[in-house]
C-alpha cells in the first residue's frame, strides 16, 4: 500500500513538471509506472495533467483492464503496455508532446544524439518511429522494432516516448532530449547545416563510460 501511495505522489509530480516545462498542453500526454508484477498506475483519459490528483490515477493490469479508478484509461495505453511487455528492466513511461522534438519530426530532421556527448552517454541513439494513428494498435506496432535497444523514441508528428527504471529517470530522459533538441536547432541555424556527429572512437569511449557507470 505504501508503495502505491508513493507511486501516485511521484506520478503526479511528473505530471506537474510536464506542464511547468511546456512539454504537454491541455489533455495531451500520459504517464505510467509499474506498481507490482502485473499492475500499472496510469493517468486517465481527457484530464489536464496539471489538474490531476493522486486519487484520479488508474490501476491497470498488463492487459489494460482497469482494476481501480473511476476514469477511462488513456487511448495511448497500448504504447505503455507494449514497453512493459518487452522490457522487464523498465518501470516508468512518459509520453509527451515537446514542441522542439515534435518540430524535428515534422521537418523530417533526425535527432542527432551522436553530436552531443551528454545525450549519447545517457541515452545513446534516439530513433524516430514512423507515423501511426494515435490511440490505435498502429502505435505499438510502429514502436516495436525500437523498444529493445533504446530508452527514448520520437514519434513522427506525435511527440516522444521516454522510459526508465523509475519515474524520475523517465522524466529526466525527456527533459534532456527537449533541451538537446533546442541546441541542435540553434546549431543548424548558426551553421546552416546539420550538426556533425562525434567520431566513432569518441562514441565508443562514451559507450564504455556508460557501461562502467551502469547508465
Phi and psi in degrees as GROMACS dihedral restraints (atoms count N, CA, C in turn):
[ dihedral_restraints ]
;  ai    aj    ak    al  type     phi  dphi    fc
    3     4     5     6     1   -62.1    20    10
    4     5     6     7     1   -38.6    20    10
    6     7     8     9     1   -61.3    20    10
    7     8     9    10     1   -42.1    20    10
    9    10    11    12     1   -68.0    20    10
   10    11    12    13     1   -40.3    20    10
   12    13    14    15     1   -60.3    20    10
   13    14    15    16     1   -45.4    20    10
   15    16    17    18     1   -62.9    20    10
   16    17    18    19     1   -39.5    20    10
   18    19    20    21     1   -64.9    20    10
   19    20    21    22     1   -41.0    20    10
   21    22    23    24     1   -62.1    20    10
   22    23    24    25     1   -43.7    20    10
   24    25    26    27     1   -65.2    20    10
   25    26    27    28     1   -42.2    20    10
   27    28    29    30     1   -65.7    20    10
   28    29    30    31     1   -38.9    20    10
   30    31    32    33     1   -68.1    20    10
   31    32    33    34     1   -40.3    20    10
   33    34    35    36     1   -63.8    20    10
   34    35    36    37     1   -38.5    20    10
   36    37    38    39     1   -61.4    20    10
   37    38    39    40     1   -40.2    20    10
   39    40    41    42     1   -64.9    20    10
   40    41    42    43     1   -42.5    20    10
   42    43    44    45     1   -58.7    20    10
   43    44    45    46     1   -41.9    20    10
   45    46    47    48     1   -66.0    20    10
   46    47    48    49     1   -37.9    20    10
   48    49    50    51     1   -65.9    20    10
   49    50    51    52     1   -38.7    20    10
   51    52    53    54     1   -58.9    20    10
   52    53    54    55     1   -41.2    20    10
   54    55    56    57     1   -70.4    20    10
   55    56    57    58     1   -46.4    20    10
   57    58    59    60     1   -59.4    20    10
   58    59    60    61     1   -35.4    20    10
   60    61    62    63     1   -92.8    20    10
   61    62    63    64     1     7.9    20    10
   63    64    65    66     1    58.3    20    10
   64    65    66    67     1    36.7    20    10
   66    67    68    69     1   -92.5    20    10
   67    68    69    70     1   -12.8    20    10
   69    70    71    72     1  -142.8    20    10
   70    71    72    73     1   157.5    20    10
   72    73    74    75     1  -135.1    20    10
   73    74    75    76     1   158.7    20    10
   75    76    77    78     1    49.4    20    10
   76    77    78    79     1  -124.9    20    10
   78    79    80    81     1  -101.0    20    10
   79    80    81    82     1    13.8    20    10
   81    82    83    84     1   -63.6    20    10
   82    83    84    85     1   158.7    20    10
   84    85    86    87     1    78.0    20    10
   85    86    87    88     1   167.8    20    10
   87    88    89    90     1  -161.3    20    10
   88    89    90    91     1   153.3    20    10
   90    91    92    93     1  -135.5    20    10
   91    92    93    94     1   143.6    20    10
   93    94    95    96     1  -147.5    20    10
   94    95    96    97     1   163.6    20    10
   96    97    98    99     1  -155.6    20    10
   97    98    99   100     1   153.6    20    10
   99   100   101   102     1   -73.5    20    10
  100   101   102   103     1   142.8    20    10
  102   103   104   105     1  -130.9    20    10
  103   104   105   106     1    18.7    20    10
  105   106   107   108     1   169.9    20    10
  106   107   108   109     1   179.5    20    10
  108   109   110   111     1   -62.6    20    10
  109   110   111   112     1   -36.0    20    10
  111   112   113   114     1  -134.7    20    10
  112   113   114   115     1    35.5    20    10
  114   115   116   117     1  -136.8    20    10
  115   116   117   118     1   140.1    20    10
  117   118   119   120     1  -130.2    20    10
  118   119   120   121     1   135.2    20    10
  120   121   122   123     1   -97.2    20    10
  121   122   123   124     1   132.5    20    10
  123   124   125   126     1  -148.1    20    10
  124   125   126   127     1   152.4    20    10
  126   127   128   129     1   -68.6    20    10
  127   128   129   130     1   147.4    20    10
  129   130   131   132     1   -82.9    20    10
  130   131   132   133     1   172.2    20    10
  132   133   134   135     1   -80.6    20    10
  133   134   135   136     1   145.2    20    10
  135   136   137   138     1    72.7    20    10
  136   137   138   139     1    18.2    20    10
  138   139   140   141     1  -117.2    20    10
  139   140   141   142     1   130.2    20    10
  141   142   143   144     1   -58.8    20    10
  142   143   144   145     1   132.4    20    10
  144   145   146   147     1   -62.9    20    10
  145   146   147   148     1   -32.8    20    10
  147   148   149   150     1   -73.5    20    10
  148   149   150   151     1   -12.4    20    10
  150   151   152   153     1  -102.7    20    10
  151   152   153   154     1    -3.5    20    10
  153   154   155   156     1   -69.2    20    10
  154   155   156   157     1   144.8    20    10
  156   157   158   159     1  -114.9    20    10
  157   158   159   160     1   158.9    20    10
  159   160   161   162     1   -52.8    20    10
  160   161   162   163     1   -35.5    20    10
  162   163   164   165     1   -69.1    20    10
  163   164   165   166     1   -20.1    20    10
  165   166   167   168     1   -75.7    20    10
  166   167   168   169     1   -18.6    20    10
  168   169   170   171     1   -72.5    20    10
  169   170   171   172     1   151.9    20    10
  171   172   173   174     1  -105.5    20    10
  172   173   174   175     1   148.2    20    10
  174   175   176   177     1  -107.2    20    10
  175   176   177   178     1   124.4    20    10
  177   178   179   180     1  -120.9    20    10
  178   179   180   181     1   155.7    20    10
  180   181   182   183     1   -89.9    20    10
  181   182   183   184     1   179.9    20    10
  183   184   185   186     1   -78.0    20    10
  184   185   186   187     1     4.5    20    10
  186   187   188   189     1  -102.5    20    10
  187   188   189   190     1     0.4    20    10
  189   190   191   192     1    88.9    20    10
  190   191   192   193     1     4.6    20    10
  192   193   194   195     1   -74.8    20    10
  193   194   195   196     1   134.4    20    10
  195   196   197   198     1   -75.9    20    10
  196   197   198   199     1   120.9    20    10
  198   199   200   201     1   -98.1    20    10
  199   200   201   202     1   -26.2    20    10
  201   202   203   204     1  -156.6    20    10
  202   203   204   205     1   138.9    20    10
  204   205   206   207     1   122.9    20    10
  205   206   207   208     1   152.0    20    10
  207   208   209   210     1   -98.0    20    10
  208   209   210   211     1   -16.1    20    10
  210   211   212   213     1   -91.8    20    10
  211   212   213   214     1   173.7    20    10
  213   214   215   216     1   -85.7    20    10
  214   215   216   217     1   145.5    20    10
  216   217   218   219     1   -70.1    20    10
  217   218   219   220     1   154.7    20    10
  219   220   221   222     1   -59.0    20    10
  220   221   222   223     1   147.4    20    10
  222   223   224   225     1   -66.8    20    10
  223   224   225   226     1   -15.8    20    10
  225   226   227   228     1   -90.0    20    10
  226   227   228   229     1     9.9    20    10
  228   229   230   231     1   -57.5    20    10
  229   230   231   232     1   -30.0    20    10
  231   232   233   234     1   -60.4    20    10
  232   233   234   235     1   -38.0    20    10
  234   235   236   237     1   -63.3    20    10
  235   236   237   238     1   -44.8    20    10
  237   238   239   240     1   -63.7    20    10
  238   239   240   241     1   -45.9    20    10
  240   241   242   243     1   -66.0    20    10
  241   242   243   244     1   -31.9    20    10
  243   244   245   246     1   -64.1    20    10
  244   245   246   247     1   -41.1    20    10
  246   247   248   249     1   -61.5    20    10
  247   248   249   250     1   -49.9    20    10
  249   250   251   252     1   -64.2    20    10
  250   251   252   253     1   -34.5    20    10
  252   253   254   255     1   -69.7    20    10
  253   254   255   256     1   -27.1    20    10
  255   256   257   258     1  -101.4    20    10
  256   257   258   259     1   -14.7    20    10
  258   259   260   261     1  -131.7    20    10
  259   260   261   262     1    95.4    20    10
  261   262   263   264     1   -66.9    20    10
  262   263   264   265     1   -19.8    20    10
  264   265   266   267     1   -84.0    20    10
  265   266   267   268     1    -5.2    20    10
  267   268   269   270     1  -102.3    20    10
  268   269   270   271     1   133.9    20    10
  270   271   272   273     1  -125.3    20    10
  271   272   273   274     1     1.7    20    10
  273   274   275   276     1  -153.4    20    10
  274   275   276   277     1   144.5    20    10
  276   277   278   279     1  -135.6    20    10
  277   278   279   280     1   135.8    20    10
  279   280   281   282     1  -125.2    20    10
  280   281   282   283     1   122.0    20    10
  282   283   284   285     1  -110.2    20    10
  283   284   285   286     1   121.3    20    10
  285   286   287   288     1  -134.7    20    10
  286   287   288   289     1   173.6    20    10
  288   289   290   291     1  -120.6    20    10
  289   290   291   292     1    61.2    20    10
  291   292   293   294     1   -63.6    20    10
  292   293   294   295     1   130.1    20    10
  294   295   296   297     1   -58.6    20    10
  295   296   297   298     1   -48.8    20    10
  297   298   299   300     1   -70.8    20    10
  298   299   300   301     1   -41.8    20    10
  300   301   302   303     1   -63.0    20    10
  301   302   303   304     1   -41.7    20    10
  303   304   305   306     1   -65.7    20    10
  304   305   306   307     1   -38.6    20    10
  306   307   308   309     1   -61.7    20    10
  307   308   309   310     1   -37.7    20    10
  309   310   311   312     1   -59.3    20    10
  310   311   312   313     1   -42.2    20    10
  312   313   314   315     1   -69.3    20    10
  313   314   315   316     1   -34.8    20    10
  315   316   317   318     1   -65.5    20    10
  316   317   318   319     1   -36.0    20    10
  318   319   320   321     1   -83.8    20    10
  319   320   321   322     1    -4.5    20    10
  321   322   323   324     1    70.8    20    10
  322   323   324   325     1    27.9    20    10
  324   325   326   327     1  -100.3    20    10
  325   326   327   328     1   120.1    20    10
  327   328   329   330     1   -64.1    20    10
  328   329   330   331     1   149.9    20    10
  330   331   332   333     1   -82.2    20    10
  331   332   333   334     1   113.9    20    10
  333   334   335   336     1   -90.0    20    10
  334   335   336   337     1    75.6    20    10
  336   337   338   339     1   -61.2    20    10
  337   338   339   340     1   -27.9    20    10
  339   340   341   342     1   -65.7    20    10
  340   341   342   343     1   -12.5    20    10
  342   343   344   345     1   -87.1    20    10
  343   344   345   346     1   -18.7    20    10
  345   346   347   348     1  -120.8    20    10
  346   347   348   349     1   112.5    20    10
  348   349   350   351     1   -58.6    20    10
  349   350   351   352     1   -38.7    20    10
  351   352   353   354     1   -65.5    20    10
  352   353   354   355     1   -38.4    20    10
  354   355   356   357     1   -70.1    20    10
  355   356   357   358     1   -44.2    20    10
  357   358   359   360     1   -63.0    20    10
  358   359   360   361     1   -39.5    20    10
  360   361   362   363     1   -64.0    20    10
  361   362   363   364     1   -42.3    20    10
  363   364   365   366     1   -79.8    20    10
  364   365   366   367     1   -40.0    20    10
  366   367   368   369     1  -122.3    20    10
  367   368   369   370     1   -23.7    20    10
  369   370   371   372     1    71.6    20    10
  370   371   372   373     1  -157.6    20    10
  372   373   374   375     1   -66.0    20    10
  373   374   375   376     1   147.6    20    10
  375   376   377   378     1  -124.0    20    10
  376   377   378   379     1   102.7    20    10
  378   379   380   381     1   -82.1    20    10
  379   380   381   382     1   168.3    20    10
  381   382   383   384     1  -115.3    20    10
  382   383   384   385     1   119.1    20    10
  384   385   386   387     1   -76.6    20    10
  385   386   387   388     1   143.8    20    10
  387   388   389   390     1   -64.9    20    10
  388   389   390   391     1   157.5    20    10
  390   391   392   393     1   -56.8    20    10
  391   392   393   394     1   138.0    20    10
  393   394   395   396     1  -141.0    20    10
  394   395   396   397     1   144.8    20    10
  396   397   398   399     1   -61.6    20    10
  397   398   399   400     1   120.2    20    10
  399   400   401   402     1   -57.8    20    10
  400   401   402   403     1   141.4    20    10
  402   403   404   405     1    78.7    20    10
  403   404   405   406     1     8.2    20    10
  405   406   407   408     1  -118.2    20    10
  406   407   408   409     1   175.3    20    10
  408   409   410   411     1   -66.6    20    10
  409   410   411   412     1   -14.7    20    10
  411   412   413   414     1   -62.4    20    10
  412   413   414   415     1   -34.5    20    10
  414   415   416   417     1   -62.4    20    10
  415   416   417   418     1   -54.8    20    10
  417   418   419   420     1   -63.4    20    10
  418   419   420   421     1   -31.0    20    10
  420   421   422   423     1   -65.2    20    10
  421   422   423   424     1   -38.0    20    10
  423   424   425   426     1   -69.0    20    10
  424   425   426   427     1   -31.1    20    10
  426   427   428   429     1   -78.5    20    10
  427   428   429   430     1   -33.1    20    10
  429   430   431   432     1   -46.8    20    10
  430   431   432   433     1   -44.7    20    10
  432   433   434   435     1   -65.3    20    10
  433   434   435   436     1   -16.6    20    10
  435   436   437   438     1  -105.1    20    10
  436   437   438   439     1    -9.6    20    10
  438   439   440   441     1   -70.8    20    10
  439   440   441   442     1   -35.5    20    10
  441   442   443   444     1   -67.7    20    10
  442   443   444   445     1   -32.7    20    10
  444   445   446   447     1  -112.3    20    10
  445   446   447   448     1     8.7    20    10
  447   448   449   450     1  -135.3    20    10
  448   449   450   451     1   157.7    20    10
  450   451   452   453     1  -112.5    20    10
  451   452   453   454     1    -3.7    20    10
  453   454   455   456     1  -153.0    20    10
  454   455   456   457     1   139.9    20    10
  456   457   458   459     1  -138.3    20    10
  457   458   459   460     1   131.7    20    10
  459   460   461   462     1   -85.1    20    10
  460   461   462   463     1   144.5    20    10
  462   463   464   465     1  -111.7    20    10
  463   464   465   466     1   117.3    20    10
  465   466   467   468     1   -53.9    20    10
  466   467   468   469     1   120.5    20    10
  468   469   470   471     1    67.0    20    10
  469   470   471   472     1    11.6    20    10
  471   472   473   474     1  -144.6    20    10
  472   473   474   475     1    28.1    20    10
  474   475   476   477     1    85.3    20    10
  475   476   477   478     1  -137.1    20    10
  477   478   479   480     1  -145.0    20    10
  478   479   480   481     1   161.4    20    10
  480   481   482   483     1  -133.6    20    10
  481   482   483   484     1   119.4    20    10
  483   484   485   486     1  -124.3    20    10
  484   485   486   487     1   149.9    20    10
  486   487   488   489     1  -144.8    20    10
  487   488   489   490     1   167.0    20    10
  489   490   491   492     1  -169.2    20    10
  490   491   492   493     1  -175.7    20    10
  492   493   494   495     1   -71.8    20    10
  493   494   495   496     1   -19.4    20    10
  495   496   497   498     1  -155.2    20    10
  496   497   498   499     1   174.8    20    10
  498   499   500   501     1   -61.8    20    10
  499   500   501   502     1   -42.6    20    10
  501   502   503   504     1   -59.4    20    10
  502   503   504   505     1   -44.3    20    10
  504   505   506   507     1   -66.4    20    10
  505   506   507   508     1   -43.7    20    10
  507   508   509   510     1   -61.1    20    10
  508   509   510   511     1   -40.7    20    10
  510   511   512   513     1   -69.2    20    10
  511   512   513   514     1   -43.0    20    10
  513   514   515   516     1   -60.3    20    10
  514   515   516   517     1   -36.7    20    10
  516   517   518   519     1   -60.5    20    10
  517   518   519   520     1   -41.4    20    10
  519   520   521   522     1   -65.2    20    10
  520   521   522   523     1   -48.1    20    10
  522   523   524   525     1   -60.8    20    10
  523   524   525   526     1   -41.5    20    10
  525   526   527   528     1   -61.1    20    10
  526   527   528   529     1   -43.4    20    10
  528   529   530   531     1   -64.9    20    10
  529   530   531   532     1   -45.7    20    10
  531   532   533   534     1   -66.3    20    10
  532   533   534   535     1   -38.9    20    10
  534   535   536   537     1   -63.2    20    10
  535   536   537   538     1   -43.6    20    10
  537   538   539   540     1   -63.8    20    10
  538   539   540   541     1   -36.7    20    10
  540   541   542   543     1   -62.2    20    10
  541   542   543   544     1   -37.6    20    10
  543   544   545   546     1   -65.6    20    10
  544   545   546   547     1   -41.5    20    10
  546   547   548   549     1   -61.2    20    10
  547   548   549   550     1   -45.6    20    10
  549   550   551   552     1   -63.5    20    10
  550   551   552   553     1   -37.5    20    10
  552   553   554   555     1   -63.0    20    10
  553   554   555   556     1   -48.4    20    10
  555   556   557   558     1   -65.9    20    10
  556   557   558   559     1   -34.2    20    10
  558   559   560   561     1   -63.2    20    10
  559   560   561   562     1   -40.1    20    10
  561   562   563   564     1   -65.1    20    10
  562   563   564   565     1   -39.6    20    10
  564   565   566   567     1   -63.5    20    10
  565   566   567   568     1   -43.4    20    10
  567   568   569   570     1   -72.5    20    10
  568   569   570   571     1   -39.4    20    10
  570   571   572   573     1   -97.7    20    10
  571   572   573   574     1   -12.6    20    10
  573   574   575   576     1    58.7    20    10
  574   575   576   577     1    29.3    20    10
  576   577   578   579     1  -156.0    20    10
  577   578   579   580     1   168.8    20    10
  579   580   581   582     1   -70.2    20    10
  580   581   582   583     1   139.5    20    10
  582   583   584   585     1   -58.7    20    10
  583   584   585   586     1   141.3    20    10
  585   586   587   588     1   -79.9    20    10
  586   587   588   589     1   149.0    20    10
  588   589   590   591     1   -78.2    20    10
  589   590   591   592     1   155.4    20    10
  591   592   593   594     1   -65.7    20    10
  592   593   594   595     1   153.3    20    10
  594   595   596   597     1   -60.3    20    10
  595   596   597   598     1   154.9    20    10
  597   598   599   600     1   -56.3    20    10
  598   599   600   601     1   -37.1    20    10
  600   601   602   603     1   -63.6    20    10
  601   602   603   604     1   -40.6    20    10
  603   604   605   606     1   -67.9    20    10
  604   605   606   607     1   -39.7    20    10
  606   607   608   609     1   -65.1    20    10
  607   608   609   610     1   -38.0    20    10
  609   610   611   612     1   -66.0    20    10
  610   611   612   613     1   -39.3    20    10
  612   613   614   615     1   -61.9    20    10
  613   614   615   616     1   -40.4    20    10
  615   616   617   618     1   -66.3    20    10
  616   617   618   619     1   -38.1    20    10
  618   619   620   621     1   -63.2    20    10
  619   620   621   622     1   -42.8    20    10
  621   622   623   624     1   -65.9    20    10
  622   623   624   625     1   -37.4    20    10
  624   625   626   627     1   -65.5    20    10
  625   626   627   628     1   -41.6    20    10
  627   628   629   630     1   -60.9    20    10
  628   629   630   631     1   -40.6    20    10
  630   631   632   633     1   -63.9    20    10
  631   632   633   634     1   -42.2    20    10
  633   634   635   636     1   -67.7    20    10
  634   635   636   637     1   -29.1    20    10
  636   637   638   639     1   -91.2    20    10
  637   638   639   640     1    -2.5    20    10
  639   640   641   642     1    60.3    20    10
  640   641   642   643     1    41.6    20    10
